[in-house]
Amino acid sequence: MTSSKKLHIGMSLAPTWLSGDAWRRSDSGVEGLYGSDLYLDIARRAEQAKLDFAFLPDSLFVNTTMLETGAGFASLDPTILQASIARETSKIGLLSTASTTFYPPYIVARQIQSLNWISKGRAGWNIVTALDGNANFGLSEMPSPEERYARAKEFTEIVRLLWESFPEEALTFDRESGRFADPGMVKPIDYKGELFSVKGPLNLPRFGKAPIPLIQAGASDAGRSFAASVADAIFASTPDKAAASELRTDLRTRAEALGRRGDDIRVLPGLSLYLCPAKAEARELFADTNARLGRERSIATVREMTGLDLTDWPAGRSVGAADLPPPPDKVRSRTHSQLLRRMIERDAPTVEDLLRRPEVIGSAHWQVVGTVDDAVAQIRDWAAAGAMDGFVAFPGGSKESVRLFLEEVVPELSELGIFRKDYSGSTFFDHLSET
């Protein structure tokens, strides 16, 4: 990526600043977790910082074993919450999440296009195939990644056809003649595929000319192929610069092989930020936030992701490629498993170091634990190396991390010329199209 290009930055509305033990802080605001004000406040401040979009991930299940110490994936419906935010903001993109594994495509097409109307062109769809929740939808087990992405391909094609089936130009609102719309312009899609049969048209017209951005979350081989075919951007876990660079290069190559331009797909790694005025404070914040994670839980994560049991390993012993058993037949996230195995093969960390890595104690996101200057330096370095086209911020530990990111990190990036100082357009697609 050349230095003249501007980064695309999203802000996660998932309350990562309440994760671990951070919700126990007196100023956490955790009581507002299931209302809209907490999220609206973050979205407004992200808009003031001129970010591309506010993003809400989603899970369609609750992990009751985690509820005693945290939210356990319990959350508001993302599209409904984004609709409430749309009324109180005017520029920032609103990225909602909807699963292609559990929802019908007609419903998703209608929900996202409804959000697009309410927000005047600021809706986006984060396409996920889901990792859990099958029992809530009548499935005894999760389909394989290949099955999920085959379904996602048809699903996304149907949604896009439905969005085009009722053009806004069909609306005439001719009061004198009494003609509300031109029905000849509203066409059924008559889709018949291997997995879906959908007649259409959508019962809602398309809003405006700007496309609704499609964001894809996943970096497995099947996920990359799917993203290269349809996504405007990919949100993925890339714990280090090398992983991000490899993903970006591979996706651009795959996109070009499908007749797209490499620049058509933007790679936006997740960036976990534990920020404080001093490095020692940031390290203490990180330690306090993850204090109850515990060695046993970290060992269990490694075992689930790789099949390797570290229960009785000496603390100072390294873990290398030769220690890894064959990959388990089933893992919750193939991408996460591959990242963890890759790190072990490359770095051969000691057991204690391994159990502290972001691939183990988090979602394998790129992580900065330090000051504003530390965050700016790393972001600048990744941008100069062409490892990304932007990122999605996940502030952690406290609301102070949120404030420091939005009020100090982002303005510094603007002063450096690698992020916008103001919006040049009014739709989500406008923001993503800026260079």
C-alpha positions, 0 to 999 in steps of 0.5 A, a space after each residue: 500500500 502506498 503512503 498516499 492511500 488513506 486507511 479505512 477504519 471501523 469501530 466495533 460496537 461489541 463492548 470489548 471494553 467490558 470483556 474479561 474483568 473490565 466490566 467490574 470497573 466502577 465506570 464500565 457502564 455494564 448496566 447499559 449492556 442491553 440498552 441502546 445508549 451505551 452503543 449510541 454513545 460510541 457510534 456518535 464519538 466514532 462519527 466525530 472521529 470520521 470513521 468509516 463504519 460502526 460494526 456489530 458482530 453477532 452470535 446466535 446462542 448464549 454460552 451459559 458456562 461463561 455467564 457467571 463471569 461475563 456476557 457469554 455472547 448474549 447481545 442485542 440483535 445487530 440490525 435492530 440496534 443499528 437502526 436505532 443508531 441510524 436515527 441519531 447519526 448522519 455519516 458513519 456506515 452501519 455494518 450489521 451481521 447476518 448469518 447465511 447458515 441460519 437465516 433465509 435470504 429474503 429476510 436478510 435482504 429485507 432487513 439490510 435494505 430497510 436499514 439502508 433506507 432508515 440510514 439513507 445509504 449507510 447500511 452494510 452487511 457482514 456476511 458470516 456462516 456462523 461457528 455455533 448456534 446450530 441447536 437453536 435452528 434444528 440442526 444436530 451439528 454445524 455443517 462443514 465449512 465447505 457446506 456453509 460456504 456453498 450455502 453462503 455463495 447462493 445466499 449472497 447471490 439471491 440477496 443481491 438479486 433481490 436488492 435489484 429486483 425492485 429499483 427505486 426508479 419504479 416509484 413514480 408517486 404521480 399524484 395527478 394520475 394516481 400512479 404510485 409506481 411502475 410495476 413493469 420495472 419490478 421483476 421476480 428473480 425466479 431463483 432456483 439453485 441447489 439449495 434455495 428457490 426464491 421467487 421474489 421480487 423484494 417487497 422493498 425498493 432499493 435505496 439510491 445508487 450506491 451499492 450496499 458494502 459486503 464485508 466477509 468475516 473469515 480467513 480459511 481457504 473456503 472463506 478466502 475464496 468466497 470473500 475474493 468473489 463477492 466481498 468489498 472488504 474482509 474482517 479477519 484475525 491476523 495476530 501479526 504483520 506477516 499473517 496480515 500481509 499473506 492474507 492481503 496478497 492472497 486475497 488480491 491474487 484470488 480476486 484478480 483471478 476472478 476478474 476483479 481488481 485487487 483494490 476491490 477487496 480491502 483487508 481490515 484486521 481486527 486491532 485489540 487495543 489496551 491503551 493507557 498514558 504509560 506502558 506500565 499502566 497498559 500492561 497492568 490494565 491488560 493483566 487485570 482484565 485477564 486475571 481470571 482467565 486462568 492457566 487451565 482455560 488457556 490450556 483447554 483452548 490450545 487443546 481444543 484448537 490443536 489437539 495438544 495437551 500442555 497440562 503436564 508440560 514444564 513451564 520453560 519448555 518450548 512448544 514447536 512444530 514437532 510437538 503438534 499432533 495432526 489437526 483435530 477433525 472438528 474445531 470451532 474455528 478453522 481459521 483460529 486453529 490454523 493461526 495458532 498452529 502457524 505461530 507455534 511452528 514459527 516461534 516455538 514459544 515456551 509454554 508460559 509464553 504460548 499461554 499469553 499469546 493473543 491466539 490463545 487468550 483472545 480472538 487472535 487479533 493484532 494486539 497493542 498493549 501500550 500508549 497512544 504513541 505505541 498504537 500509532 507507530 504500529 498502525 503506521 508500520 503495518 500501513 507502510 508495509 502494505 499489510 492492510 487497507 485499514 482495521 477494525 478497532 476493538 478497545 479493551 480493558 476500560 472505556 479509557 481505551 475507547 477514548 484514547 483511540 477515538 480522541 488521540 490515536 485517530 486524530 494523530 493518524 489524520 495528521 500523518 495523512 493516512 486517515 481522512 480529516 473529514 467525510 467526502 461522501 454520505 454513504 458507507 460505500 462512499 467511505 470505502 471508495 475513498 483512496 
